[in-house]
Structures are given as structure tokens and as C-alpha cells.
Amino acid sequence: MAEGARAAVAKRLSGGGEVLERPEENGHQSKRLKRDGGEEEEDQSKRSPKRKIVLLMAYSGKGYHGMQRNMGSSQFKTIEDDLVSALVQSGCIPENHGENMKKMSFQRCARTDKGVSAAGQIVSLKVRLIDDILEKINNHLPSHIRILGLKRVTGGFNSKNKCDARTYSYMLPTFTFAHKDEDVQEEAYRLNKETLEKVNKLLACYKGTHNFHNFTSQKGPKDPSAKRYIMEMYCGEPFVRENIEFAVIKVKGQSFMMHQIRKMIGLVIAIVKGYAAESIIERSWGEEKVDVPKAPGLGLVLERVHFEKYNRRFGNDGLHEPLEWTEEEEKIAVFKEQYIYPTIINTEREEKSMMNWLNTLSIHDFNSSAAEMQANNKNSKSSSDLEGSDGCGDDSD
């Protein structure tokens, strides 16, 4: 009789039956779950295998206090708050994993900061591989946060530690580069070829390995971690949006420190506008303390992250895919046009963050000594210093 009961259960599990019976360990009658109801879907998600994956994310960071979740604090909303909620509601992770993210081995590649957007953020985690997983997660996310791709990875994969490099972009109005003595009309200004060439000549100076202790906070000139390797940095051709001309600076590096990208760009702007000499870049890599201005956070976007070593080792092993997103490029471009670029442009028009920041450049002393710098820092603290990090690399987690 026991064999007959087991056979009946096996028959139902193998398919065809409208009702699934599962015997309990204590021998009592099992719960009957209808296949066309919500209970069956919940049961299916619980039986789905847990696997290590990466998710390709895009989001507009306006209104969020960065990417990283602040456990125990609901005062400042982050991107991960919405992501974890969607993972729980879709059935990808149990609720207790949302409360303790270590249980799902969660790791972000880059901790983008307050207001910073991303077109190619990567997070690694263990999830239940439910059917239509991307659609179900996105159904529980706001439209300005999207999961654009998913790939299986090795069990020990960590999106932060396995990342070889990060590429950021910085979108800014081109009147930023107008000389300080020039009378600028924001909508009428157009960047000329000579100025663009000068900008790119200065940005190229950052390529290679340099001591960037002056481009971050709380690092001295003898701190070995202040040395960073920049692979490329350039400004693209300008384009017009909403009657204002913009340009996009791209920078690729192994990792970046807090404020580093914004300070690299800020110093180049100060030079082009005539506030500082070109020699200040070389001087900033020495032991002397140099006053380096920090450009606004608006416009900074995490474009993509690179896993070249991982791809060489596991990308063609027959079990895993390389972490490249060629098929998702069109979706990424559409998302940027719909959510990221309009946010940057409209916020710049309404709040004039770049123009307001440009008006502060004249108060910087680009020839001050370390003693003068320390005195100034004690007497004043700009509100922009409280905005946090550029959001990537080993110093941002």
C-alpha cells in the first residue's frame, strides 16, 4: 500500500495532474496546491535551484542616496533598497535574504554615490532561477531602474573583486570650458575645435600610473593606495540638447578613489578657463598639497565594468558565458536616452549646478602651500564635500 501511495505521488510530480500532493514527513495529509493559483507559483519559486548569477543594471540616480543599501536606516533611500524589494517580491530570494544580503552572497561592482546614474552596473548574487526572471524582477521595479541582462557565473564569483576596470562618463555643458574672461550666453555658446583639442591634451596627461593623493580625501602622498592606473581619458564631440551644447568625457581606469574623477575633471576645467597653469597637473602628483576643485556630481555615469581576466579564463570553458553585453547595447542606449540624459539636462537647466560651481573657482588658491590649505580646510567646509565618492573601486565599499 505504501508503494502504491509513492507511485501516485510520482505520477503527479511527473506531470499531467492538476493537483500536486506532497506527503509530509510525519505522515499527515499534505497540502494540496492548485497549479493555476498563486500558491503554486510560490511553491515553484521555492523549488527552483539557487545559482550564482550577475545582473546588468541601469538606473537614474536622481533622488537616491547612492547604490549601496544602508541596513537599519530607512531615512535615505538607495538603489539597492528597490532592487532587494523587487527580488523578494518576484520570488528570486527569500525574505530573510533581503534582510541579510550576505545570505545571497550579494556584491555590487561599484558603489555609485548620491545622484550618480549607471548604464552598466553589475551585481553578483545567488538567486532562484525562476521562469521569466528578468520580466518578473522588472515588474516590481520603478521604470527608472531596469535589469537589462543576466548571466550565470562561477560559484566563487565576486563582481567587485573580479573587475579589471571601470569606465565612467561625465556629461557637461560645453560653456564650462569658456575662458573666465569671456562673456558667455549658455544657450549660444559653442565649443570650438581649438578648445576641444586643448581639453583632450590635458585629459591625456592623466593616462598611466600617477599618485592621485591630491584628488581624494584622507590619503597622504606616501600612501601606496593613492597610486592609480588610468587607461584612457578623452572628451567626445559636442552635441546639442534642449538648445544647450553638451559634451561627454570618458575615463577608463582600474579603480578610482573617492572624488577622484570629479577632481580630475575639475582641475582640467580650472586650467582651460585660465584659473590655473597647466603645470599644476604635474605638481599635483608630487608630495605637495594642491588645491584641486571638485566638479559637480551631476553628469557622472557608470558606463560599464570590465572582466577581461575572468572572460579569458571562464568565458569559453563551455559552462559559462563571457561577461560581455553586446546584445544588450541597444537596450542600454535606449535607457540612457529615456532616463539618464534627460535627467542630467533638465536638472542642469533647472538647478544650474555647473554654472553655480564655476562661480566658485575664483576662490580657489591654486598656488597655496600645505599650511594654508590646512588652515582653509579648518575654517570652511563646502557642502559639496559631503556628497561622498565617485563610486567605484576598493575605496568605495
HELIX and SHEET records of a PDB file:
HELIX    1   1 ALA A    2  LEU A   13  1                                  12    
HELIX    2   2 GLY A   38  ARG A   47  1                                  10    
HELIX    3   3 ILE A   79  SER A   90  1                                  12    
HELIX    4   4 GLU A   95  GLU A   99  1                                   5    
HELIX    5   5 MET A  101  MET A  104  5                                   4    
HELIX    6   6 ILE A  133  ASN A  139  1                                   7    
HELIX    7   7 THR A  174  PHE A  177  5                                   4    
HELIX    8   8 LYS A  193  ALA A  204  1                                  12    
HELIX    9   9 HIS A  213  PHE A  215  5                                   3    
HELIX   10  10 PRO A  224  ALA A  226  5                                   3    
HELIX   11  11 GLN A  260  VAL A  272  1                                  13    
HELIX   12  12 SER A  279  SER A  284  1                                   6    
HELIX   13  13 GLU A  308  PHE A  314  1                                   7    
HELIX   14  14 THR A  326  GLU A  328  5                                   3    
HELIX   15  15 GLU A  329  PHE A  335  1                                   7    
HELIX   16  16 LYS A  336  ILE A  340  3                                   5    
HELIX   17  17 TYR A  341  GLU A  351  1                                  11    
HELIX   18  18 SER A  353  LEU A  358  1                                   6    
HELIX   19  19 LEU A  361  ILE A  363  5                                   3    
HELIX   20  20 ALA A  370  ASN A  379  1                                  10    
HELIX   21  21 SER A  383  LEU A  386  5                                   4    
SHEET    1   A 2 VAL A  19  LEU A  20  0                                        
SHEET    2   A 2 LEU A  33  LYS A  34 -1                                        
SHEET    1   B 4 GLN A 107  ARG A 108  0                                        
SHEET    2   B 4 SER A 117  ARG A 128 -1                                        
SHEET    3   B 4 LYS A  50  TYR A  59 -1                                        
SHEET    4   B 4 ILE A 145  ARG A 152 -1                                        
SHEET    1   C 7 GLN A 107  ARG A 108  0                                        
SHEET    2   C 7 SER A 117  ARG A 128 -1                                        
SHEET    3   C 7 LEU A 300  HIS A 306  1                                        
SHEET    4   C 7 ALA A 165  PRO A 173 -1                                        
SHEET    5   C 7 ILE A 244  GLY A 253 -1                                        
SHEET    6   C 7 LYS A 227  CYS A 235 -1                                        
SHEET    7   C 7 GLY A 208  ASN A 211 -1                                        
SHEET    1   D 6 GLN A 107  ARG A 108  0                                        
SHEET    2   D 6 SER A 117  ARG A 128 -1                                        
SHEET    3   D 6 LEU A 300  HIS A 306  1                                        
SHEET    4   D 6 ALA A 165  PRO A 173 -1                                        
SHEET    5   D 6 ILE A 244  GLY A 253 -1                                        
SHEET    6   D 6 PHE A 239  ARG A 241 -1                                        
END                                                                             
